[in-house]
Amino acid sequence: MPTLKTVVLDSDKCIGCITCMRRCPTEAIRIENGKAKILYDKCINCGECVRSCKGGAKRPVYDSFDLVASYGYKIALPSPSLFGQFNNLDDPNYVIEGLLALGFDEVFEVGLAAELVTDCTKKLMAKRALPRPVISTACPAVAELILLKFHELADQMLNVYAPAKIAAKLAKKQAIEKGIPADEIGIFFISPCPAKVYSLHKEEVSNEKYISGVLGQSDVYFRLIEKMNKIKNPRKLAKCGYSGIGWGSSGGESNSLGLGNYIHCSGTRNVLGLLKEMSDGKLDGTDFVELNMCPGGCVGGVLNVENPFIARNRMRQLAEKMKIPPATMEQYGLDESFFLWDKAPEPSTSFQLDTDRFAAMQKLMKVEEYLKKLPGIDCGACGAPTCRCHAEDVVQRGGTLDCVKLGEVEE
């Protein structure tokens, strides 16, 4: 699990409340000595703690915009959700022209890559080579969650690169074909969330790295506004159609596949609930499942500036005006091999009590012994999100049970 930290804690701003601990979907936060502590081996960089922190003590991390200038040929990869951040935007070409005015030499829309991913996914599903239900891997936080807590579902993950990866891969291929030296090409994804920052730097399922840096969408937004306000008549540069723009919000990927039997949901609690249902075999009759950890999909990412519901409405209205048909693999001379993972990701062992089975069983028995002494109310006063987490912490790290209700229970 993560060693790269794309969500960090500012201890000076932390007030020691347990809000972030309560909201973390992987129980990766503890309160120690009055301050929050992130357990990075269990963190999926979803940004939920950033969203819920009352004191602004959690901060998402992304690459500095200054990195762009260090490359001779600079390519921007705007996510579909970026287009929903601007008020009264009726033409995506304003955003593209604005990015070029910021110093980029080329803009490759991730929405276009999303349309290509859709086309590839359709072909794979038509062959019925994938176990049902197929789970989308477009949200890297969901993919990490499955690898962390739902190992039994790993084989159902769609083994196709996310659109940002495909955009970077295709943009680099085209730039090299133009005669631009590979070492001069800088490719920068503009991300709505820290999970994508983490995923694109980690490159867990690829043997080659294509992304030079991942920029924060909020950082780029404020730089773009000034440039866009000076543009009067933008050129017709956009290639992404209504289907690709739709990927920016929950349900966009599923809708673009044209399937009748699919489920999509967003938000950490909803995603956890649905994965548990899948783990119990309750969704076996479904063809496709699209999950997004951020509420509303990528428009709800913590690196955005706009309310996700407003942004989603803007993107819907913008998509209705876009008459460009979805891109296909054939148009770009691509086959399925261009999209498929080089290797499968490794499931995490972060929730194992021990790698040795006998030792793990011994520890589990100790955890169960401690749980009998604890009240089971999961109040969080001990600094752990649940009584079980507290018991496991004591078993793994040593120490004694610390519970305000412990005396009452023992009596």
Sequence and secondary structure as in RCSB ss.txt:
>XXXX:A:sequence
MPTLKTVVLDSDKCIGCITCMRRCPTEAIRIENGKAKILYDKCINCGECVRSCKGGAKRPVYDSFDLVASYGYKI
ALPSPSLFGQFNNLDDPNYVIEGLLALGFDEVFEVGLAAELVTDCTKKLMAKRALPRPVISTACPAVAELILLKF
HELADQMLNVYAPAKIAAKLAKKQAIEKGIPADEIGIFFISPCPAKVYSLHKEEVSNEKYISGVLGQSDVYFRLI
EKMNKIKNPRKLAKCGYSGIGWGSSGGESNSLGLGNYIHCSGTRNVLGLLKEMSDGKLDGTDFVELNMCPGGCVG
GVLNVENPFIARNRMRQLAEKMKIPPATMEQYGLDESFFLWDKAPEPSTSFQLDTDRFAAMQKLMKVEEYLKKLP
GIDCGACGAPTCRCHAEDVVQRGGTLDCVKLGEVEE
>XXXX:A:secstr
   S SEEE TTT    SHHHHH TT  EEEETTEEEE TTS     HHHHH SS  EEE    GGGGGGSSEEE
EEE GGGGGSSTT   THHHHHHHHHTT SEE  HHHHHHHHHHHHHHHHHTT S SSEE  SSHHHHHHHHHH 
GGGGGGB  B  HHHHHHHHHHHHHHHTT  GGGEEEEEEESSHHHHHHHHH TT SS   SEEEEHHHHHHHHH
HHHTT SS  S     HHHHHTTSTTHHHHHHT SSEEEEESHHHHHHHHHHHHTTTTTT SEEEEESSTTSGGG
 TT  S HHHHHHHHHHHHHH       TGGGT  GGGTB SS      TT S SSHHHHHHHHHHHHHHHHHS 
     TTSSSSHHHHHHHHHHH      TTHHHHH 
